[in-house]
């Protein structure tokens, strides 16, 4: 079974009881992964922002 995180309600939903796709993040393989969706997204965004800053600070080598 797959799970979804509903960004409007803050609840984890399963395939049988999921909301409209525009309210969901996922799919996730576990209820726990879905419950931590926002934290993981925040972690990824911070990591990617840091990588972008590092890339940009090096400048173009062209």
N, CA, C and O atoms as a Tripos MOL2 file, in Angstrom:
@<TRIPOS>MOLECULE
protein
  248   247    62     0     0
PROTEIN
NO_CHARGES

@<TRIPOS>ATOM
      1 N           0.8480   -1.1870    0.0000 N.3       1 UNK1
      2 CA          0.0000    0.0000    0.0000 C.3       1 UNK1
      3 C           0.8830    1.2360    0.0000 C.2       1 UNK1
      4 O           1.9680    1.2390    0.5830 O.2       1 UNK1
      5 N           0.4170    2.2690   -0.6480 N.am      2 UNK2
      6 CA          1.1270    3.5440   -0.6360 C.3       2 UNK2
      7 C           0.3630    4.5590    0.2040 C.2       2 UNK2
      8 O          -0.8430    4.4440    0.4220 O.2       2 UNK2
      9 N           1.1090    5.5560    0.6650 N.am      3 UNK3
     10 CA          0.5620    6.5760    1.5460 C.3       3 UNK3
     11 C           0.8490    7.9500    0.9660 C.2       3 UNK3
     12 O           1.7610    8.1240    0.1580 O.2       3 UNK3
     13 N           0.0650    8.9060    1.3870 N.am      4 UNK4
     14 CA          0.1260   10.2720    0.8970 C.3       4 UNK4
     15 C           0.0620   11.2300    2.0780 C.2       4 UNK4
     16 O          -0.5490   10.9240    3.1020 O.2       4 UNK4
     17 N           0.6930   12.3880    1.9310 N.am      5 UNK5
     18 CA          0.5930   13.4290    2.9430 C.3       5 UNK5
     19 C          -0.2940   14.5360    2.4010 C.2       5 UNK5
     20 O          -0.0120   15.1010    1.3440 O.2       5 UNK5
     21 N          -1.3610   14.8460    3.1180 N.am      6 UNK6
     22 CA         -2.2870   15.8980    2.7170 C.3       6 UNK6
     23 C          -1.7880   17.2170    3.3050 C.2       6 UNK6
     24 O          -1.7860   17.3990    4.5220 O.2       6 UNK6
     25 N          -1.3640   18.1380    2.4320 N.am      7 UNK7
     26 CA         -0.7900   19.4020    2.8940 C.3       7 UNK7
     27 C          -1.8290   20.3420    3.4910 C.2       7 UNK7
     28 O          -1.4750   21.2470    4.2470 O.2       7 UNK7
     29 N          -3.0950   20.1480    3.1670 N.am      8 UNK8
     30 CA         -4.1510   20.9830    3.7410 C.3       8 UNK8
     31 C          -4.5280   20.5400    5.1480 C.2       8 UNK8
     32 O          -4.6600   21.3630    6.0540 O.2       8 UNK8
     33 N          -4.6990   19.2420    5.3240 N.am      9 UNK9
     34 CA         -5.1460   18.7360    6.6180 C.3       9 UNK9
     35 C          -4.0000   18.3200    7.5350 C.2       9 UNK9
     36 O          -4.1820   18.2150    8.7490 O.2       9 UNK9
     37 N          -2.8160   18.0820    6.9570 N.am     10 UNK10
     38 CA         -1.6880   17.6090    7.7570 C.3      10 UNK10
     39 C          -1.8080   16.1430    8.1290 C.2      10 UNK10
     40 O          -1.1170   15.6620    9.0270 O.2      10 UNK10
     41 N          -2.6860   15.4380    7.4380 N.am     11 UNK11
     42 CA         -2.9300   14.0240    7.7490 C.3      11 UNK11
     43 C          -2.3120   13.1130    6.6930 C.2      11 UNK11
     44 O          -2.1390   13.4940    5.5350 O.2      11 UNK11
     45 N          -1.9860   11.8950    7.1320 N.am     12 UNK12
     46 CA         -1.5370   10.8610    6.2130 C.3      12 UNK12
     47 C          -2.7700   10.1240    5.7080 C.2      12 UNK12
     48 O          -3.6680    9.7850    6.4790 O.2      12 UNK12
     49 N          -2.7970    9.8800    4.4010 N.am     13 UNK13
     50 CA         -3.9260    9.1780    3.7870 C.3      13 UNK13
     51 C          -3.4060    7.9660    3.0290 C.2      13 UNK13
     52 O          -2.2750    7.9640    2.5420 O.2      13 UNK13
     53 N          -4.2380    6.9390    2.9320 N.am     14 UNK14
     54 CA         -3.8520    5.7770    2.1390 C.3      14 UNK14
     55 C          -4.5570    5.8290    0.7880 C.2      14 UNK14
     56 O          -5.3730    6.7150    0.5360 O.2      14 UNK14
     57 N          -4.2340    4.8710   -0.0760 N.am     15 UNK15
     58 CA         -4.8050    4.8730   -1.4280 C.3      15 UNK15
     59 C          -6.3260    4.8430   -1.4250 C.2      15 UNK15
     60 O          -6.9610    5.4550   -2.2840 O.2      15 UNK15
     61 N          -6.9050    4.1470   -0.4830 N.am     16 UNK16
     62 CA         -8.3550    3.9950   -0.4500 C.3      16 UNK16
     63 C          -9.0840    5.2600   -0.0110 C.2      16 UNK16
     64 O         -10.2560    5.4520   -0.3340 O.2      16 UNK16
     65 N          -8.3840    6.1240    0.7290 N.am     17 UNK17
     66 CA         -9.0350    7.2990    1.3090 C.3      17 UNK17
     67 C          -8.2500    8.5770    1.0320 C.2      17 UNK17
     68 O          -8.1090    9.4290    1.9100 O.2      17 UNK17
     69 N          -7.7380    8.7070   -0.1920 N.am     18 UNK18
     70 CA         -6.9260    9.8930   -0.4640 C.3      18 UNK18
     71 C          -7.7490   11.0070   -1.0900 C.2      18 UNK18
     72 O          -8.7480   10.7800   -1.7730 O.2      18 UNK18
     73 N          -7.2850   12.2160   -0.8280 N.am     19 UNK19
     74 CA         -7.9300   13.4300   -1.3310 C.3      19 UNK19
     75 C          -7.4950   13.7010   -2.7630 C.2      19 UNK19
     76 O          -6.7630   12.9170   -3.3660 O.2      19 UNK19
     77 N          -7.9580   14.8220   -3.2940 N.am     20 UNK20
     78 CA         -7.5660   15.2500   -4.6390 C.3      20 UNK20
     79 C          -6.0490   15.4190   -4.7020 C.2      20 UNK20
     80 O          -5.4170   15.8380   -3.7320 O.2      20 UNK20
     81 N          -5.4860   15.0900   -5.8490 N.am     21 UNK21
     82 CA         -4.0380   15.0810   -6.0210 C.3      21 UNK21
     83 C          -3.3820   16.4260   -5.7270 C.2      21 UNK21
     84 O          -2.2350   16.4600   -5.2800 O.2      21 UNK21
     85 N          -4.0810   17.5330   -5.9650 N.am     22 UNK22
     86 CA         -3.4550   18.8410   -5.7490 C.3      22 UNK22
     87 C          -3.2880   19.1840   -4.2680 C.2      22 UNK22
     88 O          -2.7470   20.2380   -3.9340 O.2      22 UNK22
     89 N          -3.7490   18.3040   -3.3800 N.am     23 UNK23
     90 CA         -3.5800   18.4980   -1.9360 C.3      23 UNK23
     91 C          -2.5770   17.5140   -1.3460 C.2      23 UNK23
     92 O          -2.3570   17.5040   -0.1350 O.2      23 UNK23
     93 N          -1.9620   16.6810   -2.1990 N.am     24 UNK24
     94 CA         -1.1580   15.5710   -1.7030 C.3      24 UNK24
     95 C           0.3090   15.6510   -2.0930 C.2      24 UNK24
     96 O           0.6680   16.1740   -3.1480 O.2      24 UNK24
     97 N           1.1430   15.1190   -1.2130 N.am     25 UNK25
     98 CA          2.5410   14.8450   -1.5110 C.3      25 UNK25
     99 C           2.6810   13.3320   -1.4690 C.2      25 UNK25
    100 O           2.0930   12.6760   -0.6090 O.2      25 UNK25
    101 N           3.4440   12.7820   -2.3760 N.am     26 UNK26
    102 CA          3.6390   11.3370   -2.3640 C.3      26 UNK26
    103 C           3.5890   10.7760   -3.7540 C.2      26 UNK26
    104 O           3.5360   11.5330   -4.7240 O.2      26 UNK26
    105 N           3.6050    9.5060   -3.8760 N.am     27 UNK27
    106 CA          3.3370    8.4880   -2.8580 C.3      27 UNK27
    107 C           4.5800    8.1380   -2.0350 C.2      27 UNK27
    108 O           5.7160    8.3620   -2.4550 O.2      27 UNK27
    109 N           4.3250    7.5900   -0.8660 N.am     28 UNK28
    110 CA          5.3600    7.1120    0.0450 C.3      28 UNK28
    111 C           5.0930    5.6510    0.3450 C.2      28 UNK28
    112 O           3.9480    5.1980    0.3220 O.2      28 UNK28
    113 N           6.1520    4.9210    0.6260 N.am     29 UNK29
    114 CA          6.0370    3.4780    0.8650 C.3      29 UNK29
    115 C           5.5840    3.1410    2.2770 C.2      29 UNK29
    116 O           5.1340    2.0240    2.5320 O.2      29 UNK29
    117 N           5.6970    4.0840    3.1880 N.am     30 UNK30
    118 CA          5.2690    3.8150    4.5670 C.3      30 UNK30
    119 C           4.5020    5.0050    5.1240 C.2      30 UNK30
    120 O           4.6390    6.1330    4.6510 O.2      30 UNK30
    121 N           3.7040    4.7310    6.1240 N.am     31 UNK31
    122 CA          2.9480    5.7770    6.8070 C.3      31 UNK31
    123 C           3.9180    6.7820    7.4490 C.2      31 UNK31
    124 O           3.6730    7.9880    7.4440 O.2      31 UNK31
    125 N           5.0120    6.2670    7.9950 N.am     32 UNK32
    126 CA          5.9990    7.1210    8.6480 C.3      32 UNK32
    127 C           6.6620    8.0660    7.6470 C.2      32 UNK32
    128 O           6.8510    9.2460    7.9420 O.2      32 UNK32
    129 N           7.0170    7.5530    6.4600 N.am     33 UNK33
    130 CA          7.5990    8.4210    5.4330 C.3      33 UNK33
    131 C           6.6310    9.5300    5.0380 C.2      33 UNK33
    132 O           7.0360   10.6800    4.8740 O.2      33 UNK33
    133 N           5.3700    9.1940    4.8870 N.am     34 UNK34
    134 CA          4.3660   10.1960    4.5330 C.3      34 UNK34
    135 C           4.2120   11.2270    5.6520 C.2      34 UNK34
    136 O           4.0800   12.4210    5.3820 O.2      34 UNK34
    137 N           4.2290   10.7730    6.8940 N.am     35 UNK35
    138 CA          4.0810   11.6810    8.0290 C.3      35 UNK35
    139 C           5.2380   12.6680    8.1100 C.2      35 UNK35
    140 O           5.0810   13.7740    8.6270 O.2      35 UNK35
    141 N           6.3950   12.2710    7.6020 N.am     36 UNK36
    142 CA          7.5810   13.1270    7.6420 C.3      36 UNK36
    143 C           7.8430   13.8370    6.3210 C.2      36 UNK36
    144 O           8.9500   14.3240    6.0910 O.2      36 UNK36
    145 N           6.8460   13.9010    5.4570 N.am     37 UNK37
    146 CA          7.0060   14.4670    4.1170 C.3      37 UNK37
    147 C           7.4770   15.9190    4.1490 C.2      37 UNK37
    148 O           8.3900   16.2780    3.4050 O.2      37 UNK37
    149 N           6.8910   16.7440    4.9730 N.am     38 UNK38
    150 CA          7.2770   18.1590    5.0110 C.3      38 UNK38
    151 C           8.6900   18.3420    5.5330 C.2      38 UNK38
    152 O           9.4420   19.1690    5.0170 O.2      38 UNK38
    153 N           9.0570   17.5780    6.5490 N.am     39 UNK39
    154 CA         10.4100   17.6760    7.0920 C.3      39 UNK39
    155 C          11.4360   17.2480    6.0510 C.2      39 UNK39
    156 O          12.4820   17.8820    5.9170 O.2      39 UNK39
    157 N          11.1510   16.1910    5.3230 N.am     40 UNK40
    158 CA         12.0660   15.7160    4.2830 C.3      40 UNK40
    159 C          12.1500   16.7390    3.1430 C.2      40 UNK40
    160 O          13.2370   16.9980    2.6280 O.2      40 UNK40
    161 N          11.0280   17.3150    2.7520 N.am     41 UNK41
    162 CA         11.0280   18.3300    1.7040 C.3      41 UNK41
    163 C          11.8520   19.5410    2.1480 C.2      41 UNK41
    164 O          12.6180   20.0900    1.3560 O.2      41 UNK41
    165 N          11.7020   19.9560    3.3930 N.am     42 UNK42
    166 CA         12.4700   21.0880    3.9250 C.3      42 UNK42
    167 C          13.9670   20.7640    3.9180 C.2      42 UNK42
    168 O          14.7890   21.5940    3.5320 O.2      42 UNK42
    169 N          14.3040   19.5560    4.3480 N.am     43 UNK43
    170 CA         15.6970   19.1180    4.3620 C.3      43 UNK43
    171 C          16.2840   19.1280    2.9380 C.2      43 UNK43
    172 O          17.3950   19.6130    2.7240 O.2      43 UNK43
    173 N          15.5450   18.6000    1.9930 N.am     44 UNK44
    174 CA         16.0180   18.5830    0.6050 C.3      44 UNK44
    175 C          16.1880   19.9960    0.0540 C.2      44 UNK44
    176 O          17.1780   20.2890   -0.6150 O.2      44 UNK44
    177 N          15.2320   20.8630    0.3330 N.am     45 UNK45
    178 CA         15.3060   22.2360   -0.1550 C.3      45 UNK45
    179 C          16.5280   22.9490    0.4070 C.2      45 UNK45
    180 O          17.2250   23.6510   -0.3240 O.2      45 UNK45
    181 N          16.7930   22.7770    1.6940 N.am     46 UNK46
    182 CA         17.9580   23.4060    2.3060 C.3      46 UNK46
    183 C          19.2510   22.8770    1.6870 C.2      46 UNK46
    184 O          20.1790   23.6430    1.4270 O.2      46 UNK46
    185 N          19.3090   21.5740    1.4550 N.am     47 UNK47
    186 CA         20.4820   20.9570    0.8390 C.3      47 UNK47
    187 C          20.6890   21.5080   -0.5730 C.2      47 UNK47
    188 O          21.8000   21.8990   -0.9330 O.2      47 UNK47
    189 N          19.6310   21.5380   -1.3620 N.am     48 UNK48
    190 CA         19.7390   22.0140   -2.7460 C.3      48 UNK48
    191 C          20.0620   23.4980   -2.7950 C.2      48 UNK48
    192 O          20.8180   23.9320   -3.6640 O.2      48 UNK48
    193 N          19.5060   24.2850   -1.8810 N.am     49 UNK49
    194 CA         19.8310   25.7160   -1.8300 C.3      49 UNK49
    195 C          21.3130   25.9120   -1.5260 C.2      49 UNK49
    196 O          21.9620   26.7720   -2.1220 O.2      49 UNK49
    197 N          21.8460   25.1240   -0.6090 N.am     50 UNK50
    198 CA         23.2690   25.2190   -0.2730 C.3      50 UNK50
    199 C          24.1260   24.8240   -1.4690 C.2      50 UNK50
    200 O          25.1450   25.4590   -1.7380 O.2      50 UNK50
    201 N          23.7220   23.7820   -2.1870 N.am     51 UNK51
    202 CA         24.4480   23.3730   -3.3860 C.3      51 UNK51
    203 C          24.4010   24.4700   -4.4450 C.2      51 UNK51
    204 O          25.4040   24.7290   -5.1090 O.2      51 UNK51
    205 N          23.2600   25.1080   -4.6080 N.am     52 UNK52
    206 CA         23.1330   26.2140   -5.5690 C.3      52 UNK52
    207 C          24.0430   27.3850   -5.1750 C.2      52 UNK52
    208 O          24.7210   27.9620   -6.0250 O.2      52 UNK52
    209 N          24.0530   27.7290   -3.8910 N.am     53 UNK53
    210 CA         24.9110   28.8250   -3.4380 C.3      53 UNK53
    211 C          26.3790   28.4980   -3.7170 C.2      53 UNK53
    212 O          27.1370   29.3530   -4.1730 O.2      53 UNK53
    213 N          26.7680   27.2600   -3.4400 N.am     54 UNK54
    214 CA         28.1390   26.8300   -3.6850 C.3      54 UNK54
    215 C          28.4640   26.9020   -5.1720 C.2      54 UNK54
    216 O          29.5210   27.3970   -5.5600 O.2      54 UNK54
    217 N          27.5620   26.4120   -5.9880 N.am     55 UNK55
    218 CA         27.7520   26.4380   -7.4470 C.3      55 UNK55
    219 C          27.8800   27.8800   -7.9430 C.2      55 UNK55
    220 O          28.7830   28.2000   -8.7160 O.2      55 UNK55
    221 N          26.9780   28.7360   -7.4970 N.am     56 UNK56
    222 CA         26.9740   30.1240   -7.9330 C.3      56 UNK56
    223 C          28.2110   30.8930   -7.4540 C.2      56 UNK56
    224 O          28.6880   31.7890   -8.1500 O.2      56 UNK56
    225 N          28.7270   30.5510   -6.2840 N.am     57 UNK57
    226 CA         29.8780   31.2610   -5.7570 C.3      57 UNK57
    227 C          31.1530   30.9230   -6.5190 C.2      57 UNK57
    228 O          32.1200   31.6850   -6.4830 O.2      57 UNK57
    229 N          31.1580   29.7860   -7.2050 N.am     58 UNK58
    230 CA         32.3210   29.3940   -7.9880 C.3      58 UNK58
    231 C          32.3980   30.1400   -9.3080 C.2      58 UNK58
    232 O          33.4650   30.2270   -9.9150 O.2      58 UNK58
    233 N          31.2780   30.6740   -9.7500 N.am     59 UNK59
    234 CA         31.2380   31.4270  -11.0010 C.3      59 UNK59
    235 C          31.3430   30.5240  -12.2200 C.2      59 UNK59
    236 O          31.5770   29.3200  -12.1080 O.2      59 UNK59
    237 N          31.1660   31.1280  -13.3730 N.am     60 UNK60
    238 CA         31.2160   30.3980  -14.6170 C.3      60 UNK60
    239 C          32.6680   30.2220  -15.0740 C.2      60 UNK60
    240 O          33.4790   31.1410  -14.9550 O.2      60 UNK60
    241 N          32.9820   29.0480  -15.5920 N.am     61 UNK61
    242 CA         34.3330   28.7950  -16.0740 C.3      61 UNK61
    243 C          34.4290   28.9350  -17.5830 C.2      61 UNK61
    244 O          35.4390   28.5680  -18.1830 O.2      61 UNK61
    245 N          33.3560   29.4760  -18.2100 N.am     62 UNK62
    246 CA         33.3280   29.6470  -19.6790 C.3      62 UNK62
    247 C          34.1310   30.8300  -20.1230 C.2      62 UNK62
    248 O          34.2090   31.1090  -21.3190 O.2      62 UNK62
@<TRIPOS>BOND
     1     1     2 1
     2     2     3 1
     3     3     4 2
     4     3     5 am
     5     5     6 1
     6     6     7 1
     7     7     8 2
     8     7     9 am
     9     9    10 1
    10    10    11 1
    11    11    12 2
    12    11    13 am
    13    13    14 1
    14    14    15 1
    15    15    16 2
    16    15    17 am
    17    17    18 1
    18    18    19 1
    19    19    20 2
    20    19    21 am
    21    21    22 1
    22    22    23 1
    23    23    24 2
    24    23    25 am
    25    25    26 1
    26    26    27 1
    27    27    28 2
    28    27    29 am
    29    29    30 1
    30    30    31 1
    31    31    32 2
    32    31    33 am
    33    33    34 1
    34    34    35 1
    35    35    36 2
    36    35    37 am
    37    37    38 1
    38    38    39 1
    39    39    40 2
    40    39    41 am
    41    41    42 1
    42    42    43 1
    43    43    44 2
    44    43    45 am
    45    45    46 1
    46    46    47 1
    47    47    48 2
    48    47    49 am
    49    49    50 1
    50    50    51 1
    51    51    52 2
    52    51    53 am
    53    53    54 1
    54    54    55 1
    55    55    56 2
    56    55    57 am
    57    57    58 1
    58    58    59 1
    59    59    60 2
    60    59    61 am
    61    61    62 1
    62    62    63 1
    63    63    64 2
    64    63    65 am
    65    65    66 1
    66    66    67 1
    67    67    68 2
    68    67    69 am
    69    69    70 1
    70    70    71 1
    71    71    72 2
    72    71    73 am
    73    73    74 1
    74    74    75 1
    75    75    76 2
    76    75    77 am
    77    77    78 1
    78    78    79 1
    79    79    80 2
    80    79    81 am
    81    81    82 1
    82    82    83 1
    83    83    84 2
    84    83    85 am
    85    85    86 1
    86    86    87 1
    87    87    88 2
    88    87    89 am
    89    89    90 1
    90    90    91 1
    91    91    92 2
    92    91    93 am
    93    93    94 1
    94    94    95 1
    95    95    96 2
    96    95    97 am
    97    97    98 1
    98    98    99 1
    99    99   100 2
   100    99   101 am
   101   101   102 1
   102   102   103 1
   103   103   104 2
   104   103   105 am
   105   105   106 1
   106   106   107 1
   107   107   108 2
   108   107   109 am
   109   109   110 1
   110   110   111 1
   111   111   112 2
   112   111   113 am
   113   113   114 1
   114   114   115 1
   115   115   116 2
   116   115   117 am
   117   117   118 1
   118   118   119 1
   119   119   120 2
   120   119   121 am
   121   121   122 1
   122   122   123 1
   123   123   124 2
   124   123   125 am
   125   125   126 1
   126   126   127 1
   127   127   128 2
   128   127   129 am
   129   129   130 1
   130   130   131 1
   131   131   132 2
   132   131   133 am
   133   133   134 1
   134   134   135 1
   135   135   136 2
   136   135   137 am
   137   137   138 1
   138   138   139 1
   139   139   140 2
   140   139   141 am
   141   141   142 1
   142   142   143 1
   143   143   144 2
   144   143   145 am
   145   145   146 1
   146   146   147 1
   147   147   148 2
   148   147   149 am
   149   149   150 1
   150   150   151 1
   151   151   152 2
   152   151   153 am
   153   153   154 1
   154   154   155 1
   155   155   156 2
   156   155   157 am
   157   157   158 1
   158   158   159 1
   159   159   160 2
   160   159   161 am
   161   161   162 1
   162   162   163 1
   163   163   164 2
   164   163   165 am
   165   165   166 1
   166   166   167 1
   167   167   168 2
   168   167   169 am
   169   169   170 1
   170   170   171 1
   171   171   172 2
   172   171   173 am
   173   173   174 1
   174   174   175 1
   175   175   176 2
   176   175   177 am
   177   177   178 1
   178   178   179 1
   179   179   180 2
   180   179   181 am
   181   181   182 1
   182   182   183 1
   183   183   184 2
   184   183   185 am
   185   185   186 1
   186   186   187 1
   187   187   188 2
   188   187   189 am
   189   189   190 1
   190   190   191 1
   191   191   192 2
   192   191   193 am
   193   193   194 1
   194   194   195 1
   195   195   196 2
   196   195   197 am
   197   197   198 1
   198   198   199 1
   199   199   200 2
   200   199   201 am
   201   201   202 1
   202   202   203 1
   203   203   204 2
   204   203   205 am
   205   205   206 1
   206   206   207 1
   207   207   208 2
   208   207   209 am
   209   209   210 1
   210   210   211 1
   211   211   212 2
   212   211   213 am
   213   213   214 1
   214   214   215 1
   215   215   216 2
   216   215   217 am
   217   217   218 1
   218   218   219 1
   219   219   220 2
   220   219   221 am
   221   221   222 1
   222   222   223 1
   223   223   224 2
   224   223   225 am
   225   225   226 1
   226   226   227 1
   227   227   228 2
   228   227   229 am
   229   229   230 1
   230   230   231 1
   231   231   232 2
   232   231   233 am
   233   233   234 1
   234   234   235 1
   235   235   236 2
   236   235   237 am
   237   237   238 1
   238   238   239 1
   239   239   240 2
   240   239   241 am
   241   241   242 1
   242   242   243 1
   243   243   244 2
   244   243   245 am
   245   245   246 1
   246   246   247 1
   247   247   248 2
@<TRIPOS>SUBSTRUCTURE
     1 UNK1         2 RESIDUE 1 A UNK
     2 UNK2         6 RESIDUE 1 A UNK
     3 UNK3        10 RESIDUE 1 A UNK
     4 UNK4        14 RESIDUE 1 A UNK
     5 UNK5        18 RESIDUE 1 A UNK
     6 UNK6        22 RESIDUE 1 A UNK
     7 UNK7        26 RESIDUE 1 A UNK
     8 UNK8        30 RESIDUE 1 A UNK
     9 UNK9        34 RESIDUE 1 A UNK
    10 UNK10       38 RESIDUE 1 A UNK
    11 UNK11       42 RESIDUE 1 A UNK
    12 UNK12       46 RESIDUE 1 A UNK
    13 UNK13       50 RESIDUE 1 A UNK
    14 UNK14       54 RESIDUE 1 A UNK
    15 UNK15       58 RESIDUE 1 A UNK
    16 UNK16       62 RESIDUE 1 A UNK
    17 UNK17       66 RESIDUE 1 A UNK
    18 UNK18       70 RESIDUE 1 A UNK
    19 UNK19       74 RESIDUE 1 A UNK
    20 UNK20       78 RESIDUE 1 A UNK
    21 UNK21       82 RESIDUE 1 A UNK
    22 UNK22       86 RESIDUE 1 A UNK
    23 UNK23       90 RESIDUE 1 A UNK
    24 UNK24       94 RESIDUE 1 A UNK
    25 UNK25       98 RESIDUE 1 A UNK
    26 UNK26      102 RESIDUE 1 A UNK
    27 UNK27      106 RESIDUE 1 A UNK
    28 UNK28      110 RESIDUE 1 A UNK
    29 UNK29      114 RESIDUE 1 A UNK
    30 UNK30      118 RESIDUE 1 A UNK
    31 UNK31      122 RESIDUE 1 A UNK
    32 UNK32      126 RESIDUE 1 A UNK
    33 UNK33      130 RESIDUE 1 A UNK
    34 UNK34      134 RESIDUE 1 A UNK
    35 UNK35      138 RESIDUE 1 A UNK
    36 UNK36      142 RESIDUE 1 A UNK
    37 UNK37      146 RESIDUE 1 A UNK
    38 UNK38      150 RESIDUE 1 A UNK
    39 UNK39      154 RESIDUE 1 A UNK
    40 UNK40      158 RESIDUE 1 A UNK
    41 UNK41      162 RESIDUE 1 A UNK
    42 UNK42      166 RESIDUE 1 A UNK
    43 UNK43      170 RESIDUE 1 A UNK
    44 UNK44      174 RESIDUE 1 A UNK
    45 UNK45      178 RESIDUE 1 A UNK
    46 UNK46      182 RESIDUE 1 A UNK
    47 UNK47      186 RESIDUE 1 A UNK
    48 UNK48      190 RESIDUE 1 A UNK
    49 UNK49      194 RESIDUE 1 A UNK
    50 UNK50      198 RESIDUE 1 A UNK
    51 UNK51      202 RESIDUE 1 A UNK
    52 UNK52      206 RESIDUE 1 A UNK
    53 UNK53      210 RESIDUE 1 A UNK
    54 UNK54      214 RESIDUE 1 A UNK
    55 UNK55      218 RESIDUE 1 A UNK
    56 UNK56      222 RESIDUE 1 A UNK
    57 UNK57      226 RESIDUE 1 A UNK
    58 UNK58      230 RESIDUE 1 A UNK
    59 UNK59      234 RESIDUE 1 A UNK
    60 UNK60      238 RESIDUE 1 A UNK
    61 UNK61      242 RESIDUE 1 A UNK
    62 UNK62      246 RESIDUE 1 A UNK
